Amino acid sequence: MKIFLDTANLESIRKFNDMGLLDGITTNPSLMSKEGGNPKDVMAEIAKIIKGDVSLEVLSTEYSGMMDEGRNLRNYGDNVVVKVPMT
């Protein structure tokens, strides 16, 4: 079993990561907006903190935009997994 925390809250991520409880993080644009700050900075920090998978979601609803965003998200780290919304 793997445990993923679904948040963009850096304090919570650090807390649970320091406890050794996390296998990864999953987040999305809605969670990012709740936390405020620059989403690019938050995504970069999450990818640095977490050694496991970091799931980041694209915003675009069109194929070419999704592909471009996905490539950009992947640049945050080798541990980034790109999520594509289906709704």
TADA-V847036 format. One record per pair of residues at least 4 apart in sequence whose ideal C-beta (glycine too) atoms are under 7 Angstrom apart, sorted by the first residue. I is the first residue (numbers start at 1). GAP is how many residues later the second one is. If there is no record, write none. Layout:
# TADA-V847036
i = {I,I}
gap = {GAP,GAP}
This chain:
# TADA-V847036
i = {2,2,3,3,3,4,4,4,4,5,5,5,5,5,6,6,7,7,7,7,8,8,8,8,8,9,9,10,10,10,11,12,13,13,13,13,13,14,14,15,16,16,17,17,17,22,22,23,24,24,24,24,24,25,25,25,25,26,27,27,27,27,28,29,29,29,30,31,32,32,35,37,37,38,39,40,41,42,43,43,43,44,44,45,46,46,47,47,47,47,47,50,50,51,52,53,53,54,54,54,54,55,55,56,56,56,56,56,57,57,58,58,58,58,58,58,59,60,60,60,62,63,64,65,66,66,67,68,69,70,70,73,73,74,74,76}
gap = {21,22,18,19,20,19,20,21,22,7,8,11,17,20,20,21,5,6,20,24,19,23,24,27,34,4,26,4,32,35,4,4,4,12,33,36,37,4,35,4,5,6,5,32,33,28,30,29,26,28,29,30,31,21,25,29,30,29,4,5,28,29,29,4,28,30,4,4,7,10,7,4,5,4,4,4,4,4,4,13,33,4,32,4,4,8,7,29,30,32,33,4,29,28,27,26,28,23,25,26,27,26,28,17,20,24,26,27,26,28,8,11,12,15,24,26,10,5,6,9,4,4,4,4,4,18,4,4,4,4,12,7,9,6,8,4}
